[in-house]
Amino acid sequence: MQTKLSSKPRRLPAATADAAESRRRTLSAVIAHKRRCREAGVPDAATISRMVEAFLASGGSVTACPTAYVLPVQNGTGRQS
């Protein structure tokens, strides 16, 4: 990548050029993802139902995590936060 800050173009260091190229690729991927999501629209209830049925039919299961217990915190004011 070259920049023109003066009459003579200078080359950016390879790491800087690579970082700039990576940002461009990431940005274009984000824009493409947003475009695909916008074009796909919001799924209706029937579509969601079919997706869940297909997930469960393929052996998918819902993971139920154990309950997380939180202990009360004494913050010194006589109240629990």
CYANA upper distance limits for C-alpha pairs under 8 A (distance plus 0.5 A):
  1 MET  CA     11 ARG  CA      6.77
  1 MET  CA     12 LEU  CA      6.63
  1 MET  CA     17 ALA  CA      6.37
  2 GLN  CA      9 PRO  CA      6.77
  2 GLN  CA     10 ARG  CA      6.29
  2 GLN  CA     11 ARG  CA      5.37
  2 GLN  CA     12 LEU  CA      6.65
  3 THR  CA      9 PRO  CA      6.27
  3 THR  CA     10 ARG  CA      6.46
  3 THR  CA     11 ARG  CA      7.34
  3 THR  CA     12 LEU  CA      7.94
  4 LYS  CA      8 LYS  CA      7.33
  4 LYS  CA      9 PRO  CA      5.36
  4 LYS  CA     10 ARG  CA      7.37
  5 LEU  CA      9 PRO  CA      7.51
  5 LEU  CA     10 ARG  CA      8.49
 12 LEU  CA     16 THR  CA      6.80
 12 LEU  CA     17 ALA  CA      6.56
 13 PRO  CA     17 ALA  CA      6.76
 14 ALA  CA     18 ASP  CA      6.49
 15 ALA  CA     19 ALA  CA      6.59
 16 THR  CA     20 ALA  CA      6.68
 17 ALA  CA     21 GLU  CA      6.65
 18 ASP  CA     22 SER  CA      6.56
 19 ALA  CA     23 ARG  CA      6.72
 20 ALA  CA     24 ARG  CA      6.79
 21 GLU  CA     25 ARG  CA      6.72
 22 SER  CA     26 THR  CA      6.59
 23 ARG  CA     27 LEU  CA      6.47
 24 ARG  CA     28 SER  CA      6.60
 25 ARG  CA     29 ALA  CA      6.62
 26 THR  CA     30 VAL  CA      6.70
 27 LEU  CA     31 ILE  CA      6.69
 28 SER  CA     32 ALA  CA      6.58
 29 ALA  CA     33 HIS  CA      6.61
 30 VAL  CA     34 LYS  CA      6.73
 31 ILE  CA     35 ARG  CA      6.70
 32 ALA  CA     36 ARG  CA      6.72
 33 HIS  CA     37 CYS  CA      6.70
 34 LYS  CA     38 ARG  CA      6.57
 35 ARG  CA     39 GLU  CA      6.63
 36 ARG  CA     40 ALA  CA      6.56
 37 CYS  CA     41 GLY  CA      6.98
 43 PRO  CA     47 THR  CA      6.38
 43 PRO  CA     48 ILE  CA      6.98
 44 ASP  CA     48 ILE  CA      6.88
 45 ALA  CA     49 SER  CA      6.58
 46 ALA  CA     50 ARG  CA      6.72
 47 THR  CA     51 MET  CA      6.71
 48 ILE  CA     52 VAL  CA      6.70
 49 SER  CA     53 GLU  CA      6.65
 50 ARG  CA     54 ALA  CA      6.57
 51 MET  CA     55 PHE  CA      6.65
 52 VAL  CA     56 LEU  CA      6.70
 53 GLU  CA     57 ALA  CA      6.46
 54 ALA  CA     58 SER  CA      6.65
 55 PHE  CA     59 GLY  CA      7.31
 55 PHE  CA     60 GLY  CA      5.82
 55 PHE  CA     61 SER  CA      8.36
 56 LEU  CA     60 GLY  CA      5.18
 56 LEU  CA     61 SER  CA      6.68
 72 PRO  CA     80 GLN  CA      6.66
 72 PRO  CA     81 SER  CA      7.60
 73 VAL  CA     80 GLN  CA      6.09
 73 VAL  CA     81 SER  CA      6.36
 74 GLN  CA     78 GLY  CA      7.48
 74 GLN  CA     79 ARG  CA      7.17
 74 GLN  CA     80 GLN  CA      5.81
 74 GLN  CA     81 SER  CA      7.46
 75 ASN  CA     79 ARG  CA      7.41
 75 ASN  CA     80 GLN  CA      7.10
 75 ASN  CA     81 SER  CA      7.28
